[in-house]
Structures are given as C-alpha cells and as structure tokens.
C-alpha cells in the first residue's frame, strides 16, 4: 500500500510498529532512532508517511516533525507517543503532525489513522 519511515528511539517499539504496518499491507522503507536520522532519511527516501516518536535523544520528534514539514509541507506524519495530543499541543501549539496515536496503541487504531491521512 504505502511506504513508511518509522522513527522511535526504542528498537522494540520500532519492531512493534513495523509488524503492525507490514501486517496492514504497508512497506517499511526506513527506520531512525532520532530526529537527525529521521530528517536525513526522509530527504533520501521520500516515504509516503512517517511514524514519529516525540521523546528521543538529540533532536526530538517535535523538532523533526517541524523540519520535515518545512522541507515538504505535504509530508504525512503520525505521532506515536506516550505523550497525549493534548499534552503535546500545550507544550508546542505549532506541532504540525497529521495524526496522533497514544502508546500503548491498538494495531487497528494505528492502521486507521494512517488510512485516514493517506
């Protein structure tokens, strides 16, 4: 269906998201464990969508979402975080993600959010 870039500092969480996406018919074309890697990979592989964690070492997910949207305003980004959408918006009203999924997530919920933004 669609090509995905998964960004999360937890290898275990990247595996769970990969399994969910592949099970839903998507192709994972890249993985990053921080915002710096995410930005470089996004420029290189131009995925159809990105799943983005927020709390990571180095460049966090909020900065990475903003920078990806600056270089590609049409980028589709789903934040997958233990921080709620309300908490994120209180801390940064300018976050430009297309959808939010709270960890731990139900596989069907993540797949539905992706379907909705594509």
C-alpha positions as semicolon CSV with decimal commas, in nm:
position;residue;x (nm);y (nm);z (nm)
1;X;0,000;0,000;0,000
2;X;0,221;0,284;0,127
3;X;0,592;0,327;0,210
4;X;0,675;0,414;0,572
5;X;0,961;0,564;0,771
6;X;0,950;0,465;1,139
7;X;1,116;0,697;1,392
8;X;1,149;0,580;1,753
9;X;1,446;0,553;1,987
10;X;1,325;0,214;2,110
11;X;1,425;-0,077;1,886
12;X;1,147;-0,282;2,049
13;X;0,884;-0,017;1,959
14;X;1,016;0,009;1,602
15;X;0,966;-0,370;1,574
16;X;0,608;-0,346;1,703
17;X;0,527;-0,063;1,460
18;X;0,696;-0,247;1,173
19;X;0,498;-0,563;1,242
20;X;0,176;-0,360;1,259
21;X;0,242;-0,175;0,934
22;X;0,359;-0,481;0,740
23;X;0,058;-0,674;0,871
24;X;-0,159;-0,389;0,739
25;X;-0,007;-0,414;0,392
26;X;0,245;-0,130;0,415
27;X;0,616;-0,139;0,336
28;X;0,872;-0,010;0,587
29;X;1,146;0,158;0,382
30;X;1,345;0,307;0,668
31;X;1,397;0,329;1,043
32;X;1,556;0,602;1,253
33;X;1,619;0,627;1,625
34;X;1,632;1,008;1,650
35;X;1,520;1,324;1,474
36;X;1,855;1,383;1,299
37;X;1,843;1,043;1,130
38;X;1,473;1,091;1,052
39;X;1,535;1,414;0,864
40;X;1,824;1,269;0,661
41;X;1,632;0,952;0,576
42;X;1,320;1,148;0,485
43;X;1,518;1,354;0,232
44;X;1,676;1,039;0,089
45;X;1,379;0,800;0,063
46;X;1,070;1,027;0,045
47;X;0,831;0,788;0,224
48;X;0,453;0,813;0,186
49;X;0,421;0,860;0,563
50;X;0,624;0,877;0,884
51;X;0,551;0,745;1,232
52;X;0,726;0,973;1,480
53;X;0,804;0,931;1,849
54;X;0,840;1,256;2,043
55;X;1,076;1,189;2,332
56;X;1,415;1,095;2,184
57;X;1,779;1,189;2,248
58;X;1,935;1,450;2,025
59;X;1,671;1,606;1,803
60;X;1,329;1,523;1,946
61;X;1,017;1,439;1,748
62;X;0,861;1,784;1,771
63;X;1,166;1,940;1,607
64;X;1,181;1,663;1,347
65;X;0,811;1,699;1,259
66;X;0,857;2,073;1,213
67;X;1,168;2,036;0,998
68;X;1,019;1,763;0,779
69;X;0,705;1,975;0,725
70;X;0,927;2,275;0,638
71;X;1,101;2,083;0,359
72;X;0,782;1,902;0,250
73;X;0,453;2,064;0,358
74;X;0,265;1,763;0,217
75;X;0,453;1,512;0,436
76;X;0,216;1,279;0,622
77;X;0,324;1,229;0,984
78;X;0,160;1,023;1,259
79;X;0,295;1,093;1,607
80;X;0,313;0,770;1,809
81;X;0,395;0,876;2,163
82;X;0,332;0,812;2,530
83;X;0,257;1,186;2,549
84;X;-0,105;1,267;2,469
85;X;-0,204;1,501;2,186
86;X;-0,334;1,749;2,444
87;X;-0,002;1,749;2,632
88;X;0,192;1,794;2,308
89;X;-0,023;2,087;2,197
90;X;0,011;2,253;2,538
91;X;0,389;2,235;2,503
92;X;0,405;2,326;2,135
93;X;0,092;2,465;1,974
94;X;0,276;2,468;1,641
95;X;0,325;2,091;1,607
96;X;0,213;2,003;1,257
97;X;0,153;1,629;1,276
98;X;-0,139;1,490;1,077
99;X;-0,249;1,240;1,343
100;X;-0,167;1,121;1,694
101;X;-0,165;0,772;1,845
102;X;-0,107;0,721;2,215
103;X;0,130;0,444;2,332
104;X;0,049;0,169;2,403
105;X;-0,169;0,152;2,093
106;X;-0,409;-0,092;1,937
107;X;-0,285;-0,208;1,597
108;X;-0,619;-0,129;1,434
109;X;-0,608;0,229;1,570
110;X;-0,267;0,297;1,417
111;X;-0,367;0,148;1,082
112;X;-0,690;0,352;1,080
113;X;-0,504;0,680;1,149
114;X;-0,266;0,603;0,862
115;X;-0,553;0,520;0,630
116;X;-0,725;0,847;0,725
117;X;-0,422;1,067;0,643
118;X;-0,334;0,893;0,318
